[in-house]
Amino acid sequence: MTMRIVTFLNDGNGGTKLGYKPVELHGPENFLSGTSLMMSDSYPCKRYFFSEIPPGYSSSKDFSSRRQLCVLLSGEIELTSSTGDVQNFVAGNVILLEDVDYERPGRTIRITSEYAARVLAIQLD
């Protein structure tokens, strides 16, 4: 089985682009409880942190300081690439941010919910 996560990448031309990354789920793995689970391979990470972004926040010059996997815990976020691709995220969505070219920030972020967006960021490098 395959699940898909959204990625934001540098496009090589000074901007960003939206993409998708497949994540293969293997299994089923049987546990003592008799439950079968599908699991992906494991991946290394360096550290993690939580952040809260207030409602109404907007930035047109956003980028990632490091490759990071973000899990939206609450709220709603809209990300727009420099090519104009727009993706909306709700709680539970996973985003892989790989647009680390700080000299050419090209992603727009906007909090679209009436309450703060809380994010778990897992830095991969």
N, C-alpha and C positions, 0 to 999 in steps of 0.2 A: 504494500500500500504506500502511496506517496501523498504527502501534504506539501503545501506550497507557502513560502513566506515572501513578503515583499522586500525588495532591496533598492537602495539608492546608491548609485555609483557615480564617480567622475566619468565624463564621456570622452576625455582625451582632447577636447576642444575648449576647455575652460568652463564647462558647464556640468550639469548633472543629468542623469537619466534614471528612469524607473525601470526596474526589472523584477524578475521572480526567480527564486531559487527552490528547486525541489529538495525535499527532505524525505529520504526513504525510511519507512517504518518496517522493522523486521519482527518476526515472531510468528505465531504468538508465543510468549514466554509464560510458562505455567508457574504459579506461585502456590504456597502452602494453602492459601484460602480457596484454591481451586479456580481462581480468576485468571483469565488469559489477557495479557497486555501486549500491545504492539509498542516497540521502542526503536528509536533511532540509534545510530552510533553515538558515542560520546565524543565531545570536543573540548579541548582545553580552553580555559579562560584565565584572565589575570586578576580581575577584581570586579566588584559590582557595587552599585549605589542606587539609592532611590532619589527621585526628584519630584517636585510638585510645580506645575506651571499654571499660573493664574488664568482665570477665564478672561477672554479678550486679548490675551497675549498674541503678538504677531511680530515676526522677524523676516525680513527679505534677504538677509545675508547669513544664512545659517549653514553650518557644516559640522562634521564630526571631527573631534580632536583625535580620535582613535577609532579603529573598527569596533563596532559594538552592536550587540543584539539588544533590542529594546522590547519590553513587554508592556503594553498599555494596561494599567491596572484599573483606572477609572477615567472618566471624561471622554472627550472626543477631540481628535486632532486631524487637521488637514495638512498634508504635505504636497508641495508643488515643485516639480523639477524645473530646471531652466529651459527645458524643451516644451513646457506647458502641460505636461502630464500631471494630473491631480489624483491623489489617492486619499480617501477618508478612512480613518481608523477609529474603532470603538474598543472598549475594554475587552481584553482577551487577545487582541491582535498582536502579532509579532512582526517587528521591522528589523531588517539587517541594514545598518548604516555603514557604508564603505566609501562615502564621499569625503575623504580626508584631506583634500587639497585646500588648505587654509588660505592660500594666496588667491584663490578664485572661488569664494563661497557662492553656491548657486542654488540653494534649496530655500524655499519659503515654508515657514511653519506658522500655523494659525490654530489657536484653541477655539473650537466651534461650540463647545458645550457651555452651559450656563454655570458650571462649577469647574473647579481646578482639575487638570489632568495630572494623574500620578503615574509615574513611569519607573519601572525597574530597568536600569541600564547595566548590561553585562559587557565589560570591556574584554575583547578577545586578544588584543596585543598589549 
